[in-house]
Amino acid sequence: MRLRTLLLVGGFTTATLTQAQNIAINTTGAAPAASAMLDITSTDRGVLIPRMTAAQRTAIASPATGLLVFQTDASTPIPANQFWYYDGTLWTPLFSSRIGWSIWGNAGTTAGTNFIGTTDAQDFVVKTGGSAAANERIRVLSTGPVILNRATGATGDVFSVYANGTGGLSSPGDYAINGYTNTGAGLYGEAGNAGGLAVVSVNAATTGTSNSLWSEAASPNGRAVVGISNTSNAVIPNGTNAIGVQGQVNGTLAATGQSIGVLGITNATMTTGDAIGVWGETGSSAGTGIVGLTTNSTAAGTTDGVYGEARGGLGNGVYGNATYTGTGSVQPQGVLGRANHANGFGLVARNQNTGGTGSISVGNNEAGNYLVAGSGSAATGTGTGGFFYYTTAGAGQGIIIQDIVGAQWNVGYWTGTQYRKIVGNGTVNTVVNDTEGNRVVLTCPEAPEALFQDYGTGQLVNGTARVDLDPNLVKNILVDKEHPLKVFIQPEGDCKGTYVTNKSATGFDVHELGGGTSDIPFSWSIVATRGDETITSDEGQVRHASYRQRWGAAPPIMDRRSMLVPQEDGTPRMPATPIQGARGK
């Protein structure tokens, strides 16, 4: 059955054809498409869907599923003039470039209002190449963390990236993160918290050669690692540390293992110029360029705070240079060595060449002087060649000197009761020239106790005289029953002889024998025990020394073989092989 009706509507002609159950609306009389219930054809007109407000739309009673309307006002957050359809349960805005994200880009968005993501507690997932699990590339967890190449990240991570061999969904590459730049920073990390860490590098491998952080500079003027602390130039509070680079190795060592906090190596082909393995520099007037500390708390093992070795003819194992040229009471230090162990060494200088000098210390920019035949240490300075100071308030010594046959000399030796300037084998001597200009030795007399002597002259008047001792001598001698004053008189004229009375710490009387009344000069000498001595330091430490002993105990001979001297066999303590694994791309 076919019905044809001609209608006049609004001044133009519309052909309506009805055939079976479908309808065609056109101006040509063409039949409707077989698959269409309604076939509208036009080259200059469109279809106008019913227009209404949101209130009118929601007032439609029992809307059919698929019902379509055009809403003219806004329904937050959906803007006005949008198509809405009923999905059988809810009215839903129809996709458009104003409320959906287009592959050609979007305009008119509002940050904080418009977004891509989920509105429920579900993760947001991005895949490429298909819907398979292995095609997942990015996952934003509902709790916020972002993960690349894995469905779950490490606890505490805000951003996690998984490369080959780390349990990722696929194998995209060997390097989890690479940063490239020509002028800026390839990788930048910033921590705003006082205890935060800007960048943390961890290698979890427990065997093999594993590098936690590998830094490489291809430029001949480049720097592989630069560590700068306190770029804000803020004052560093007391009791805190600002560290540019810290190297630390934990755990225990096997017998042949090596633990190196920071290793600096320059290539072996650098035979000229300045090649520096590790450079330490500080601008502080009291700062230290490099500090090497060992904290071994056991009595065994050899631990060095800083170990330096030079194999070249003009090389320096450790080179320390303090170049502060300003004014003020500052104390720049070229090299500072500290050891926290009882048998440790703050600084060890060893020269393994025949005739070499272990250490050369030069002050005041003098020309260094050392023995051609070699020496353990050579110190040169203006006014003072060498300065030695020890801090213990108990027994100790400023300098200990030994020779190969076991003789020992203690300089500045404090026993706890007596204080001796020099104690050791041999005698105290001075050198003078004889009548022929040859250098000869004069030897000091020695006594079994500490004695002070003085000499003088006097004059008998009517056979008597009084001699008063120098007050400075009186202050420093001990005169009592056990330690009497010893007086020796030599008359220098004719008399019956002399004798001494009224001896005390302050002086004595001289009389002529037999009640003589001679008026002659005489010479005298006295010997007295050195008095006790009390010294108080600027810090309030008190040291009391007594010199009353006869045949005092000699200092014990220090056993040098019991001290831990590094590398007695001469084997260099350098890493067996350089760090391997340089990457190139």
C-alpha positions in Angstrom: 0.0 0.0 0.0 1.4 3.4 -0.9 0.0 6.8 0.2 1.1 10.0 -1.3 0.1 13.3 0.3 1.0 16.8 -0.8 1.1 19.4 2.1 1.5 23.2 1.9 3.4 24.2 5.1 4.7 27.7 5.8 5.0 28.6 2.1 7.0 25.6 0.9 6.1 22.2 -0.4 7.0 19.0 1.4 6.5 15.6 -0.1 5.6 12.9 2.4 5.7 9.3 1.3 4.4 6.5 3.4 5.2 2.9 2.4 4.6 -0.1 4.7 6.1 1.0 8.2 8.7 3.7 7.1 8.4 7.3 6.1 10.4 9.5 3.7 10.4 13.4 3.9 11.9 15.0 0.9 11.2 17.3 -2.1 12.1 14.7 -4.7 9.5 12.0 -4.0 12.2 9.4 -3.4 11.3 6.3 -1.4 12.6 6.0 2.2 15.6 3.9 2.9 14.6 0.3 3.7 16.4 0.3 7.0 15.1 3.7 8.2 11.8 4.2 9.9 12.2 7.9 9.1 14.3 9.1 6.1 14.7 12.9 5.9 16.6 14.3 2.9 17.5 18.0 2.4 20.4 20.1 1.1 19.4 23.3 2.9 17.5 22.3 6.0 18.1 20.3 9.2 16.2 18.5 12.0 15.2 20.6 15.0 15.0 18.7 18.2 12.6 19.9 20.9 14.1 22.8 22.9 13.4 23.3 26.6 14.9 24.2 29.9 16.3 21.8 32.5 13.1 22.2 34.6 11.0 21.3 31.6 13.2 18.4 30.7 13.0 16.9 34.2 9.2 17.5 34.2 8.7 15.0 31.3 6.6 12.2 32.7 8.0 8.6 32.2 10.6 9.5 29.5 11.3 6.8 27.1 14.8 5.3 26.9 16.7 7.2 24.2 14.4 10.3 24.4 16.5 13.3 23.1 16.0 17.0 23.9 18.1 20.2 23.5 18.5 22.0 26.8 18.8 25.7 26.6 20.0 26.5 30.1 22.9 25.2 32.1 23.0 22.3 34.6 26.2 22.6 36.7 28.8 21.6 35.6 27.3 21.1 32.1 27.0 24.4 30.2 23.8 25.6 28.4 22.8 24.6 24.9 23.6 20.9 25.1 21.8 17.8 23.9 20.6 15.5 26.7 19.2 11.9 26.4 17.5 9.6 28.8 19.5 6.3 29.2 16.6 4.5 30.9 17.6 5.6 34.4 19.2 9.1 34.2 19.2 12.1 32.0 22.7 12.2 30.5 24.4 15.0 28.5 25.3 13.9 25.0 29.0 14.0 24.1 30.2 17.3 22.5 33.4 19.2 22.2 32.2 21.4 25.0 31.8 18.7 27.6 34.1 15.9 26.3 37.8 15.8 25.4 38.4 15.8 21.7 41.4 14.3 19.9 41.7 17.7 18.1 42.1 19.6 21.4 39.7 21.5 23.5 38.9 25.2 24.2 37.0 27.0 26.9 38.1 24.7 29.7 38.4 25.8 33.4 41.2 24.5 35.5 39.9 22.9 38.6 36.5 22.3 37.1 37.3 20.4 33.9 39.5 17.3 34.1 40.3 13.9 32.7 39.9 11.1 35.2 37.5 9.2 37.3 34.8 10.4 39.6 34.7 7.3 41.8 37.4 5.5 43.8 38.9 3.8 40.7 42.4 4.0 39.1 42.8 6.0 35.9 44.6 3.8 33.3 46.3 4.7 30.0 47.0 1.9 27.5 48.5 1.8 23.9 48.4 -1.0 21.4 45.3 -2.8 22.8 43.4 -3.6 26.0 45.8 -6.3 27.2 47.3 -5.9 30.7 50.8 -5.8 29.2 49.8 -2.7 27.1 49.2 -0.6 30.2 51.6 2.4 30.2 50.4 4.8 32.9 48.3 4.3 36.0 47.1 7.0 38.3 46.0 5.4 41.5 42.7 6.6 43.1 44.9 7.7 46.0 47.1 9.9 43.9 50.5 8.1 43.1 51.5 7.9 39.4 53.0 4.6 38.1 54.7 4.0 34.7 54.8 0.4 33.3 53.3 -1.3 36.4 49.9 -1.6 38.1 51.2 -1.1 41.6 54.1 1.1 42.9 56.4 1.0 45.9 54.9 2.1 49.2 55.5 5.8 49.8 56.2 6.7 46.1 54.4 9.6 44.5 55.9 8.7 41.1 57.3 5.3 40.2 58.9 4.2 36.9 59.8 0.5 36.2 62.3 -0.4 33.5 63.6 -3.8 32.3 64.1 -6.4 35.0 62.2 -4.5 37.7 58.9 -6.4 37.5 57.2 -4.0 35.0 54.3 -5.0 32.7 56.5 -4.8 29.7 60.2 -4.3 28.8 60.4 -0.7 27.5 64.1 -0.1 28.1 67.1 -0.4 30.5 66.9 3.1 32.1 64.0 4.0 34.2 64.5 7.8 34.0 66.8 9.8 31.8 67.0 13.6 31.8 68.4 15.5 28.9 69.2 19.2 28.6 71.6 21.5 26.8 71.6 24.4 29.2 69.4 23.5 32.2 69.3 20.6 34.6 68.8 17.1 33.2 67.4 15.9 36.5 66.4 18.2 39.4 65.3 17.2 42.9 64.3 19.6 45.6 63.4 18.9 49.3 61.8 21.7 51.2 61.7 19.9 54.5 64.6 20.4 57.0 65.2 16.6 57.1 64.2 15.9 53.5 66.3 14.3 50.7 66.3 16.0 47.3 67.5 12.9 45.4 67.9 9.4 46.7 69.7 6.7 44.7 69.5 3.1 45.8 70.8 0.0 44.2 69.1 -3.1 45.8 71.5 -5.6 44.2 73.4 -7.5 47.0 76.0 -9.1 44.7 78.2 -8.1 41.8 79.3 -4.6 40.8 76.3 -2.4 41.5 76.3 1.4 41.2 73.7 3.3 43.1 74.3 6.5 41.2 76.3 6.8 38.0 77.2 10.3 36.8 79.0 11.0 33.6 80.2 14.2 32.0 81.4 14.0 28.3 82.8 17.6 28.3 86.5 17.9 29.0 85.6 20.8 31.4 82.5 19.0 32.8 81.9 17.8 36.3 80.4 14.4 36.8 79.1 15.1 40.3 78.7 18.5 41.9 77.5 18.6 45.5 76.5 22.1 46.8 75.0 22.5 50.3 73.2 25.6 51.6 72.6 27.4 48.3 70.4 29.8 50.2 73.5 31.1 52.0 71.6 30.9 55.2 73.5 30.6 58.5 74.2 27.0 59.5 73.1 26.7 63.1 75.3 25.3 65.8 75.2 21.5 66.0 74.1 20.9 62.4 76.0 19.8 59.3 75.9 21.1 55.7 77.4 18.4 53.5 78.0 18.8 49.7 78.6 15.1 49.0 78.5 12.2 51.5 79.7 8.7 50.6 78.9 5.8 53.0 79.1 2.0 52.8 77.3 -0.1 55.4 77.6 -3.7 56.5 80.6 -5.9 57.4 83.7 -6.7 55.3 85.2 -10.1 54.4 88.9 -10.5 54.8 89.8 -9.3 51.3 86.9 -6.9 50.8 87.1 -3.2 50.4 84.6 -0.6 51.5 85.0 2.8 49.9 82.7 5.7 50.8 83.9 8.0 47.9 86.3 6.9 45.2 88.0 9.5 42.9 89.9 8.1 39.9 91.6 9.9 37.1 92.5 8.0 33.9 95.9 6.4 33.8 96.7 8.1 30.4 96.7 11.5 32.0 100.5 11.8 32.2 100.8 15.6 32.3 98.9 18.5 33.8 96.7 18.4 36.9 94.7 15.2 37.3 92.9 15.2 40.6 91.0 12.2 41.9 89.2 14.0 44.7 89.2 17.8 45.1 88.0 19.3 48.4 87.6 23.0 48.8 86.1 25.3 51.5 85.6 29.0 51.6 85.1 29.1 55.4 87.9 30.6 57.5 87.7 27.6 59.8 86.6 25.0 57.2 88.3 21.8 56.0 88.6 20.9 52.3 88.6 17.1 52.9 87.9 15.4 56.2 88.7 11.7 56.5 87.3 9.8 59.5 87.5 6.2 60.6 85.2 5.0 63.3 86.4 1.5 63.8 85.8 0.7 67.5 87.8 -2.6 67.6 91.5 -3.1 68.4 92.2 -5.0 65.2 92.5 -3.9 61.6 94.0 -1.0 59.8 91.7 2.0 59.1 92.9 5.2 57.5 90.9 8.5 57.6 92.7 9.6 54.4 95.1 7.4 52.4 97.1 9.1 49.7 99.6 7.5 47.3 101.8 9.1 44.7 103.6 6.9 42.2 104.9 9.6 40.0 108.3 11.3 40.4 106.8 14.6 41.5 103.5 13.3 42.8 101.8 14.1 46.1 100.0 11.3 48.0 98.0 13.9 49.9 98.3 17.6 49.1 96.9 20.1 51.6 96.9 23.9 50.9 95.6 26.6 53.1 95.5 29.8 51.2 93.6 32.2 53.4 95.1 35.7 52.9 92.7 37.7 55.0 93.1 39.1 58.5 91.8 37.9 61.8 92.4 35.0 64.2 91.5 32.2 61.8 93.2 28.8 61.5 93.1 27.4 58.0 94.3 23.8 57.7 95.8 22.3 54.7 95.3 18.7 55.9 93.6 17.7 59.2 93.7 14.0 60.3 91.8 12.6 63.2 91.6 9.1 64.6 88.9 8.1 67.1 90.6 4.8 68.1 93.1 4.4 70.9 95.6 2.9 68.5 94.5 5.0 65.5 96.5 7.5 63.5 95.2 10.9 62.6 97.7 11.2 59.7 100.3 8.7 58.4 103.0 9.8 55.9 105.1 7.0 54.5 107.7 7.3 51.7 108.7 3.9 50.3 111.6 5.2 48.2 115.1 4.8 49.5 116.3 8.0 50.9 112.9 9.6 50.8 111.2 11.7 53.5 107.9 10.6 55.0 106.4 14.1 55.4 107.6 17.6 54.7 105.9 20.3 56.7 106.6 23.9 55.7 105.3 27.1 57.4 105.2 30.7 56.5 105.7 29.9 52.8 109.4 29.0 53.5 111.5 26.8 51.2 111.2 23.3 52.5 114.4 21.7 54.0 114.9 18.0 54.3 117.7 15.5 54.5 119.1 14.3 51.2 119.6 10.9 52.9 115.9 10.8 53.9 114.0 11.4 57.1 110.8 10.5 58.8 109.6 14.1 59.0 111.1 17.4 58.0 109.6 20.7 59.3 110.6 24.2 58.3 109.3 27.4 59.6 110.2 31.0 60.4 110.9 31.3 64.1 109.7 27.8 64.9 110.6 24.8 62.9 108.3 22.3 64.6 105.6 22.7 67.3 104.4 19.8 69.4 101.5 19.9 71.8 99.7 17.2 73.8 96.4 17.7 75.6 96.3 15.1 78.4 96.4 16.4 81.9 97.9 13.1 83.2 101.1 11.3 82.3 102.4 11.8 78.8 105.1 13.2 76.6 105.4 15.8 73.9 107.9 13.9 71.7 109.2 10.3 71.7 112.4 9.6 69.7 113.7 6.1 69.2 116.5 4.6 67.2 116.9 1.1 65.7 118.9 -0.3 68.6 116.1 0.5 71.1 117.4 3.7 72.7 114.6 6.2 73.5 114.5 9.9 74.4 111.4 11.5 75.8 110.9 15.2 75.4 108.4 17.0 77.6 107.9 13.9 79.7 105.3 14.1 82.5 105.1 11.1 84.8 102.3 12.3 87.0 104.7 13.4 89.7 107.8 14.7 87.9 108.1 16.8 84.7 111.3 16.3 82.7 112.4 18.2 79.7 114.5 15.5 78.2 114.9 11.9 79.4 116.9 9.3 77.7 120.2 7.5 77.0 123.5 9.3 76.7 124.4 12.8 78.1 123.4 16.4 77.6 126.1 18.1 75.5 126.9 21.4 73.9 129.2 22.0 70.9 132.0 24.6 70.8 135.0 25.3 68.7 138.5 24.4 70.0 141.6 26.5 69.4 142.0 25.1 66.0 138.4 25.7 64.9 137.3 22.2 65.3 133.8 21.4 66.7 134.2 19.7 70.1 131.7 18.5 72.7 131.2 19.7 76.3 129.2 17.4 78.6 126.9 18.4 81.4 127.3 16.8 84.8 124.4 14.5 85.9 123.1 13.9 89.4 120.7 11.2 90.9 118.2 14.0 91.9 116.9 17.3 90.6 119.2 20.1 91.9 119.6 23.8 91.4 122.9 25.5 91.8 124.1 29.1 92.3 127.5 30.8 92.6 128.7 34.1 94.1 131.3 36.1 96.1 131.3 37.6 99.5 133.5 39.7 102.0 134.4 38.8 105.6 134.2 41.9 107.8 135.7 41.3 111.3 135.5 37.6 110.5 131.8 37.4 109.6 129.5 37.8 106.5 125.9 37.2 105.5 124.9 35.8 102.1 121.3 36.3 100.9 120.2 34.1 98.0 118.5 35.4 94.9 114.8 35.7 95.6 114.0 33.9 92.2 116.2 31.0 93.3 114.6 31.0 96.8 111.1 30.7 95.2 112.2 27.5 93.3 114.2 25.4 95.8 113.2 23.1 98.6 115.2 23.4 101.9 114.2 21.4 104.9 115.5 18.7 107.3 115.4 16.0 104.6 116.7 18.4 101.9 119.3 20.7 103.5 121.1 23.5 101.7 124.6 22.5 100.6 127.1 25.4 100.8 130.8 25.5 99.6 133.1 28.4 100.7 136.5 29.2 99.1 138.5 31.9 101.1 140.5 34.2 98.8 142.9 35.6 101.4 145.0 34.6 104.5 142.8 33.5 107.5 142.3 30.8 109.9 139.6 29.1 107.8 135.8 29.4 107.5 132.6 27.7 108.5 128.9 28.2 107.7 125.9 28.7 110.1 122.2 29.6 109.9 121.6 27.9 106.6 118.0 28.3 105.3 116.1 28.6 102.0 116.9 32.4 102.0 120.7 32.4 102.7 123.5 31.6 105.2 126.2 33.1 107.5 130.0 32.7 107.0 132.4 32.9 110.0 136.2 32.7 110.4 137.5 29.8 112.5 138.8 30.4 116.0 137.0 33.8 116.3 139.2 35.4 113.7 138.6 38.9 112.6 139.9 38.8 109.0 138.6 41.1 106.3 139.1 38.9 103.2 136.9 38.1 100.1 135.6 34.6 99.4 133.7 32.7 96.7 130.7 30.5 97.4 128.5 27.9 95.7 125.3 26.3 96.8 123.4 23.2 95.8 119.7 22.8 96.6 116.8 20.4 95.8 114.5 21.8 93.1 111.2 22.9 94.7 107.8 21.5 93.8 106.0 23.1 90.8 102.4 23.8 90.2 101.2 24.8 86.7 97.6 26.0 85.9 96.4 26.1 82.3 94.1 28.7 80.8 91.3 26.1 81.0 91.9 25.6 84.8 93.7 22.3 84.6 96.2 22.0 87.5 99.5 20.0 87.3 101.7 19.6 90.4 105.2 18.2 90.0 107.6 17.0 92.8 111.4 16.8 92.4 112.3 15.2 95.7 113.0 11.7 94.4 116.5 10.2 94.0 117.1 7.8 91.2 113.6 8.4 89.7 112.1 5.7 87.5 113.0 5.9 83.9 110.2 6.2 81.3 109.1 2.8 79.8 110.4 2.0 76.4 107.5 2.2 73.9 107.2 -0.9 71.8 106.9 0.4 68.3 106.1 -3.1 67.0 102.8 -3.1 68.8 101.5 -0.1 67.0 99.4 -0.6 63.9 101.5 0.8 61.0 99.6 0.7 57.7 101.0 -1.5 54.9 104.1 -3.0 56.6 104.5 -5.2 53.5 104.6 -2.2 51.2 101.5 -3.3 49.2 99.6 -0.3 47.9 96.1 -0.1 49.4 94.3 0.9 46.3 91.1 -0.6 44.8 91.9 -3.8 42.9 90.0 -2.5 39.8 88.3 0.7 38.9 84.6 0.9 39.0 83.2 -0.6 35.8 79.9 -0.1 34.0 80.2 3.2 32.2 77.1 3.7 30.2 77.0 5.1 26.7 74.0 5.9 24.6 
